[in-house]
Amino acid sequence: MADGANLTRTRASRTGFPPRTVRPRRRWGEHWLAAVAGAFTLAQLVLVRPDLGLGWDETVYVSQVGGHVPAAFFSAPRARGISLLVAPIASWSDSTALLRVYLAVLSGLALYVALRIWRAHVGPRVLALAGALFVSLWVTVFYGPQAMPNYWVAVAALACVGCFVRVRANAGDRTAWWGVFAGAALMALMRPTDAVYVALPLLVLSLRRPRLLAVLAAGLLAGAGEWVIEAYLSYGGLAQRLFDASRIQGGLGRHLAVVDQLRSLGGRTLCRPCTGSTPNPVVTLWWFALPVLAGLGAVVAVRARRTLPLVLPSACAVTAAVPYLFLIGYAAPRFLLPAYALLALPVAHGLQHLVGAQARGTARVLAVSLLAVCLAGHLAVQYAVLERTVHSSAANRDDWSRTASALHALGVRPPCLLNGYEAVPIAYYTGCGSAQTVGHDTSTTVAALTRDAHRTPVAVLALPGDGPPAYARTWPVERVGHLHAYVAPFVRRGR
């Protein structure tokens, strides 16, 4: 060491410049995390059309903060977190493309932050592979730029569990303490009930650590506070809101929805009722491999005495998935996004063990090559499903747009009101309000709707084979897209 120091001083005296300080390079793993997050954002912008119109649920969330349309009825299960997230764009612009780009960039940044939290407890290769596996799923890419809460519950869960592990390892890590609070709050802000299910293992492990339990509970309460207050102001109390939310979801109870979730993997964004055959086994193979590889990763972690960083995400993934596999009678692939995000860590660890445990030389090359082929096939299948899903979703939303144009031609223009079949999304595209007299979105009465028909343009939408409600039977009927519109005669006389 002394010789090296003397040599440095000699060189400095000869050149007249101070010795050069060598800056430590950032670990390559962080570059890979940034690459995964960047590729995820790019995939959303390229594979999911930025001009893809808003879906049914999206119109509800965006209308709460969009100034160009009346707010749609906000049913009991929904939370306003996603509305707050899109408010910076939706509050002043009705551009769907701008909203998609904003969410795509934000979702990529959120994924990078959530993964980076784990870098002290999970190897950089495993961490980068975990991120790549999660964003390889068509459902992740499809919902990243959507104004829907499930992806954000997923990244918040990943961040919250990661910060929880850091706190358990180092109680002096102040950033991690704030991360536990913020992750729990974001989950609860997006979907309070999902947040509770994800946090159950964390709450159990915190029972003997009062401070950690208090921070976790405070985060959940902070995120769910608005939802609870709104329950008492608008839904008749917390118990009533929970009851209404259960009723709207078909009644929470013992339901085996595993096969329903399996059917939805073929690209069905909502499987209700979930009938028909299951997709080709090639499409669902990854789903069956997921618990096997996660279990392998957890076992390897236990043997290596690294139990908490990889077993805890598995436990939280299980509790997050339970309600959507066994408690509701329908399925949507987005419901399991939090479970997929958390399982990505032990799955990546299991894959690394398979290709690098004892293999050396030719055996290792063959193992890596086989894994690369399998992942390439997986990507190809996921891309095919994504393309089909985007195409079918775009077709539905284009139908709504054409129906809105036909209603405008009939004189149904803002301020206006729609009722009946698919009235909620079509009202958004038309610029109208929506009001239902029956069903989950009941927000008015027949008497009130009839009175409104004397003051504002009102149209009742129905399928061609269905008749109108009694109050609209005498109203003139017109074909709008694939629907029939019964338009209040007062509107037609004023054209």
C-alpha positions in Angstrom: 0.0 0.0 0.0 2.9 2.4 0.8 4.6 1.7 -2.5 1.3 2.5 -4.3 0.9 5.7 -2.4 4.4 6.8 -3.2 3.9 6.0 -6.8 0.8 8.1 -6.9 2.5 11.1 -5.3 5.5 10.7 -7.7 3.2 10.8 -10.7 1.4 13.8 -9.3 4.6 15.7 -8.8 5.8 14.9 -12.4 2.6 16.0 -14.1 1.7 18.9 -11.9 -1.9 17.6 -11.5 -3.5 16.0 -8.5 -3.9 12.2 -8.6 -7.1 11.1 -10.5 -9.9 9.9 -8.3 -11.5 6.7 -9.6 -15.3 6.9 -9.1 -16.9 3.6 -8.3 -19.2 2.4 -11.0 -22.8 1.7 -10.3 -23.6 -1.9 -10.0 -24.6 -3.3 -13.4 -27.8 -4.6 -11.8 -29.3 -1.1 -11.5 -28.7 -0.5 -15.2 -30.6 -3.7 -15.9 -33.5 -2.6 -13.7 -33.6 0.7 -15.6 -33.5 -1.3 -18.9 -36.4 -3.5 -17.8 -38.5 -0.5 -16.7 -37.7 1.4 -20.0 -38.6 -1.6 -22.1 -41.9 -2.0 -20.2 -42.8 1.7 -21.0 -41.8 1.3 -24.6 -43.8 -1.9 -24.9 -46.9 -0.2 -23.6 -46.5 2.7 -26.1 -45.9 0.4 -29.1 -48.1 -2.6 -28.3 -51.1 -0.9 -26.7 -52.4 1.8 -28.9 -52.0 5.3 -27.2 -55.3 6.3 -28.9 -57.1 3.3 -27.5 -60.4 4.6 -26.1 -61.3 4.4 -22.5 -62.9 1.2 -21.2 -66.1 1.0 -19.2 -64.4 1.2 -15.7 -62.0 3.8 -17.0 -64.8 6.1 -18.0 -66.1 5.9 -14.4 -62.7 6.7 -12.8 -61.7 9.5 -15.3 -65.2 11.1 -15.3 -64.7 11.8 -11.5 -62.0 14.4 -12.3 -62.6 15.2 -16.0 -64.2 18.6 -16.5 -65.7 17.8 -19.9 -68.2 15.1 -18.8 -70.5 14.7 -15.8 -69.2 12.3 -13.2 -70.6 8.7 -13.5 -72.2 6.9 -10.6 -69.4 5.7 -8.2 -70.5 2.2 -6.9 -69.5 0.9 -3.5 -66.5 -1.3 -4.3 -64.6 1.5 -6.2 -62.0 3.7 -4.6 -60.8 7.1 -5.8 -57.1 6.5 -5.9 -56.9 6.0 -9.6 -59.0 9.1 -10.2 -56.4 11.1 -8.2 -53.6 9.5 -10.2 -55.0 10.6 -13.6 -56.2 14.0 -12.4 -53.0 15.9 -13.5 -54.0 15.0 -17.1 -57.7 14.3 -17.1 -58.6 17.5 -15.2 -57.6 19.8 -18.1 -57.4 17.5 -21.2 -59.7 15.0 -22.7 -56.9 13.5 -24.8 -56.8 9.7 -24.3 -53.4 9.5 -26.1 -51.9 12.0 -23.7 -53.4 10.1 -20.7 -52.0 6.8 -22.0 -48.5 8.2 -22.5 -48.6 9.7 -19.0 -49.6 6.4 -17.4 -47.1 4.4 -19.4 -44.2 6.5 -18.3 -45.4 6.7 -14.7 -45.9 2.9 -14.6 -42.4 2.3 -15.8 -40.9 4.6 -13.2 -43.0 3.0 -10.5 -41.8 -0.4 -11.4 -38.2 0.7 -11.3 -38.6 2.2 -7.8 -40.4 -0.9 -6.5 -37.7 -3.2 -7.8 -34.8 -1.1 -6.6 -36.1 -1.3 -3.1 -35.2 -5.0 -3.1 -31.6 -4.6 -4.3 -30.0 -5.1 -0.8 -31.8 -8.5 -0.3 -32.1 -10.0 -3.8 -29.3 -10.4 -6.2 -29.2 -8.1 -9.2 -29.6 -10.8 -11.7 -32.6 -12.3 -9.9 -34.1 -8.8 -9.5 -33.8 -7.9 -13.2 -35.2 -11.3 -14.2 -38.1 -10.9 -11.8 -39.0 -7.5 -13.3 -38.7 -8.9 -16.8 -41.0 -11.9 -16.0 -43.6 -9.6 -14.5 -43.7 -7.3 -17.5 -43.6 -10.2 -20.0 -47.3 -10.9 -19.1 -49.8 -9.5 -21.5 -52.0 -8.4 -18.6 -49.2 -6.3 -17.2 -48.5 -4.6 -20.5 -52.2 -4.1 -21.2 -53.1 -2.5 -17.9 -50.0 -0.5 -17.3 -51.3 2.5 -19.4 -54.9 2.0 -18.3 -56.8 4.1 -15.8 -57.3 1.1 -13.6 -56.1 0.5 -10.0 -54.9 -3.1 -10.1 -51.4 -2.5 -11.6 -50.8 0.2 -8.9 -51.8 -2.1 -6.1 -49.2 -4.6 -7.6 -46.3 -2.2 -7.6 -47.3 -0.7 -4.2 -47.4 -4.2 -2.8 -44.0 -5.0 -4.2 -42.6 -1.8 -2.6 -44.3 -2.2 0.7 -43.2 -5.8 1.2 -39.6 -4.8 0.1 -39.5 -2.0 2.7 -40.9 -4.3 5.3 -38.0 -6.7 4.7 -35.5 -3.9 4.9 -37.0 -2.7 8.2 -36.8 -6.2 9.7 -33.1 -6.4 8.7 -32.2 -2.8 9.8 -34.5 -0.9 12.1 -32.4 2.2 11.6 -33.3 2.4 7.9 -35.6 5.5 8.0 -36.3 5.4 4.3 -37.7 1.9 4.6 -40.0 2.9 7.4 -41.5 5.6 5.2 -41.6 3.1 2.4 -43.8 0.7 4.5 -46.2 3.5 5.2 -46.3 4.9 1.7 -46.7 1.4 0.1 -49.5 0.5 2.4 -51.2 3.8 1.8 -51.0 3.6 -1.9 -52.4 0.1 -1.9 -55.3 1.1 0.3 -55.9 4.3 -1.7 -56.3 2.2 -4.9 -58.3 -0.8 -3.5 -58.7 -0.9 0.3 -59.9 -4.5 0.5 -57.0 -5.7 -1.7 -54.5 -3.8 0.5 -55.8 -5.7 3.6 -55.4 -9.1 1.9 -51.9 -8.3 0.7 -50.9 -7.0 4.2 -52.2 -9.9 6.2 -48.8 -11.7 6.5 -47.1 -8.4 7.3 -49.6 -7.7 10.0 -49.0 -11.1 11.6 -45.3 -10.7 11.5 -45.6 -7.3 13.1 -47.6 -8.5 16.2 -44.4 -8.6 18.3 -43.1 -5.3 16.9 -45.5 -2.6 18.0 -43.8 0.2 16.1 -43.8 -1.7 12.8 -47.4 -2.7 13.3 -48.3 0.9 14.0 -46.6 2.2 10.9 -48.2 -0.5 8.7 -51.7 0.1 10.2 -51.3 3.9 9.9 -50.4 3.5 6.2 -53.5 1.3 5.5 -55.7 3.8 7.4 -54.3 6.8 5.7 -54.9 5.3 2.2 -58.4 4.0 3.1 -59.4 7.0 5.1 -61.3 8.8 2.3 -63.0 5.5 1.4 -64.2 5.0 4.9 -65.3 8.7 5.3 -67.2 8.5 2.0 -68.9 5.3 3.3 -70.5 7.2 6.1 -71.3 10.3 3.9 -72.8 8.5 0.9 -73.3 4.8 1.4 -75.0 4.5 4.8 -71.9 3.6 6.8 -68.9 1.3 6.5 -70.8 -1.9 7.1 -73.4 -1.0 4.5 -70.7 -0.1 1.9 -69.0 -3.4 2.5 -72.3 -5.2 2.1 -73.1 -3.3 -1.1 -69.6 -4.0 -2.5 -70.1 -7.7 -1.8 -73.5 -7.7 -3.4 -72.2 -6.0 -6.5 -69.5 -8.6 -6.8 -72.0 -11.4 -6.7 -71.8 -12.0 -3.0 -68.5 -12.9 -1.4 -68.5 -16.5 -0.2 -67.2 -19.8 -1.2 -66.8 -19.7 -4.9 -64.2 -21.7 -6.9 -63.0 -19.2 -9.5 -59.8 -20.9 -10.4 -61.2 -22.2 -13.7 -62.7 -18.8 -14.4 -59.3 -17.2 -14.0 -57.9 -19.8 -16.3 -60.5 -19.0 -19.0 -59.7 -15.3 -18.7 -56.0 -15.8 -19.6 -56.9 -16.1 -23.3 -57.6 -12.3 -23.4 -61.0 -11.9 -21.8 -60.7 -8.7 -19.7 -63.9 -9.6 -17.8 -65.2 -13.1 -17.5 -68.7 -12.6 -16.1 -70.4 -15.0 -16.6 -67.4 -17.1 -17.3 -68.5 -19.8 -19.7 -66.9 -21.5 -22.6 -63.8 -23.6 -23.0 -60.4 -22.8 -21.5 -57.6 -21.4 -23.8 -55.1 -23.6 -25.6 -52.7 -25.2 -23.0 -49.8 -23.3 -24.6 -51.5 -20.1 -23.4 -52.0 -21.3 -19.9 -48.7 -23.3 -19.4 -47.0 -20.4 -17.6 -49.9 -20.2 -15.1 -49.3 -23.8 -13.9 -45.6 -23.3 -13.9 -45.9 -20.2 -11.7 -46.6 -21.9 -8.3 -44.1 -24.7 -9.0 -41.2 -22.3 -9.7 -42.2 -20.0 -6.8 -42.2 -23.0 -4.5 -38.8 -24.0 -5.7 -37.4 -20.5 -5.2 -38.8 -20.4 -1.7 -37.3 -23.8 -0.8 -33.9 -22.8 -2.1 -34.1 -19.5 -0.1 -34.9 -21.4 3.1 -32.0 -23.7 2.5 -29.7 -20.7 2.0 -31.0 -19.1 5.1 -32.6 -16.2 3.2 -36.1 -17.0 4.1 -37.8 -13.7 4.6 -36.8 -11.9 1.4 -38.4 -14.6 -0.8 -40.9 -16.5 1.3 -42.7 -13.4 2.6 -43.5 -12.2 -1.0 -44.9 -15.7 -1.7 -47.1 -15.5 1.4 -48.4 -12.1 0.5 -49.1 -13.3 -3.0 -51.2 -16.2 -1.7 -53.3 -14.0 0.5 -53.7 -11.4 -2.3 -54.9 -14.2 -4.7 -57.3 -16.0 -2.3 -60.3 -13.7 -2.6 -60.2 -13.8 -6.4 -59.7 -17.5 -6.6 -62.0 -18.7 -3.9 -64.4 -15.9 -2.8 -66.0 -14.4 -5.9 -67.9 -16.0 -8.7 -66.3 -14.4 -11.7 -62.9 -13.5 -13.0 -60.7 -10.8 -14.6 -57.0 -11.4 -15.2 -56.1 -7.9 -13.8 -57.3 -9.1 -10.3 -54.2 -11.2 -9.9 -51.6 -8.6 -10.9 -50.5 -8.1 -7.2 -49.9 -11.8 -6.8 -48.0 -12.0 -10.1 -45.7 -9.1 -9.1 -44.9 -10.6 -5.7 -44.4 -14.1 -7.1 -42.0 -12.9 -9.7 -39.2 -12.7 -7.1 -39.2 -16.3 -5.9 -39.9 -17.5 -9.5 -36.8 -15.7 -10.7 -34.8 -17.2 -7.8 -36.1 -20.6 -8.7 -35.1 -20.2 -12.4 -31.6 -19.0 -11.5 -31.2 -22.1 -9.3 -32.3 -24.4 -12.2 -29.8 -23.0 -14.6 -26.9 -22.4 -12.3 -27.1 -24.6 -9.3 -24.5 -27.3 -10.0 -24.2 -27.0 -13.8 -20.9 -26.1 -15.3 -19.5 -25.9 -18.8 -21.7 -27.6 -21.5 -24.4 -28.4 -19.0 -24.7 -24.8 -18.0 -24.8 -23.6 -21.6 -27.6 -26.1 -22.4 -29.6 -25.1 -19.3 -29.3 -21.4 -20.2 -30.2 -22.1 -23.8 -33.3 -24.1 -22.8 -34.4 -21.3 -20.5 -33.9 -18.8 -23.3 -36.0 -20.8 -25.7 -38.8 -21.3 -23.1 -38.8 -17.5 -22.4 -38.9 -16.7 -26.1 -41.9 -19.0 -26.6 -43.5 -17.4 -23.6 -43.0 -13.9 -25.0 -44.4 -15.0 -28.4 -47.6 -16.4 -26.8 -48.1 -13.4 -24.5 -47.7 -11.0 -27.5 -50.3 -12.9 -29.5 -52.8 -12.7 -26.6 -52.0 -9.0 -26.1 -52.5 -8.2 -29.8 -55.9 -10.0 -29.8 -57.0 -8.3 -26.6 -56.1 -4.8 -27.8 -57.9 -5.5 -31.1 -61.1 -6.6 -29.4 -61.0 -3.8 -26.9 -60.5 -1.2 -29.6 -63.5 -2.7 -31.6 -65.8 -2.3 -28.5 -64.7 1.3 -27.9 -65.0 2.2 -31.5 -68.6 1.0 -31.4 -69.2 3.3 -28.4 -67.7 6.2 -30.3 -69.9 5.5 -33.4 -73.0 5.2 -31.2 -72.1 8.6 -29.6 -71.9 10.2 -33.0 -75.3 8.8 -34.0 -76.8 10.2 -30.8 -75.4 13.6 -31.6 -77.1 13.4 -35.0 -80.4 12.8 -33.2 -80.0 15.9 -31.1 -78.7 14.1 -27.9 -75.9 16.5 -27.1 -74.5 17.9 -23.9 -76.1 18.6 -21.5 -77.9 15.3 -21.9 -78.6 12.1 -20.0 -78.4 8.4 -21.1 -80.1 5.4 -19.5 -80.2 1.7 -20.3 -77.8 -0.8 -21.9 -74.1 0.3 -21.8 -75.2 3.8 -20.9 -72.2 4.5 -18.6 -69.4 4.2 -21.2 -71.5 5.6 -24.1 -72.5 8.6 -22.0 -68.8 9.4 -21.5 -68.2 9.2 -25.3 -71.3 11.3 -25.9 -70.5 13.9 -23.3 -73.7 13.1 -21.4 -74.4 12.0 -17.8 -75.7 8.5 -17.1 -78.4 7.4 -14.7 -79.8 4.0 -14.1 -83.1 3.1 -12.4 -82.1 -0.6 -11.8 -79.0 -2.7 -11.4 -75.6 -2.1 -9.7 -75.4 1.6 -10.8 -78.9 2.6 -9.7 -78.7 6.4 -9.1 -82.1 7.7 -10.0 -85.8 6.9 -10.1 -88.3 6.6 -13.0 -90.1 9.7 -11.8 -86.9 11.7 -11.7 -85.8 10.5 -15.1 -89.2 11.3 -16.6 -89.0 14.8 -15.2 -85.4 15.2 -16.6 -86.7 14.3 -20.0 -88.8 17.5 -20.1 -85.7 19.7 -19.4 -82.7 18.0 -21.1 -82.1 15.5 -23.9 -82.7 12.0 -22.6 -82.2 8.7 -24.5 -82.8 5.1 -23.4 -80.5 2.5 -25.0 -81.5 -1.1 -25.6 -80.5 -4.1 -27.5 -82.6 -4.7 -30.7 -84.3 -7.7 -29.1 -85.2 -5.9 -25.9 -88.1 -3.6 -25.4 -87.8 -0.2 -23.7 -88.9 0.5 -20.1 -92.6 1.4 -19.6 -91.9 5.2 -19.4 -90.2 5.2 -22.8 -92.5 3.0 -24.8 -94.1 5.9 -26.6 -90.8 7.6 -27.4 -89.6 7.5 -31.0 -86.9 4.8 -31.6 -83.8 5.1 -33.8 -81.0 2.8 -34.6 -77.6 3.9 -33.2 -74.8 1.6 -34.0 -75.8 -1.9 -32.8 -78.4 -0.5 -30.4 -81.8 1.1 -30.4 -82.2 4.5 -28.8 -85.5 5.7 -27.5 -85.2 9.5 -27.6 -87.5 11.7 -25.5 -89.9 13.4 -28.0 -89.2 16.8 -26.4 -85.7 16.5 -27.8 -86.9 15.7 -31.3 -89.3 18.6 -31.4 -86.5 20.9 -30.5 -84.1 19.7 -33.2 
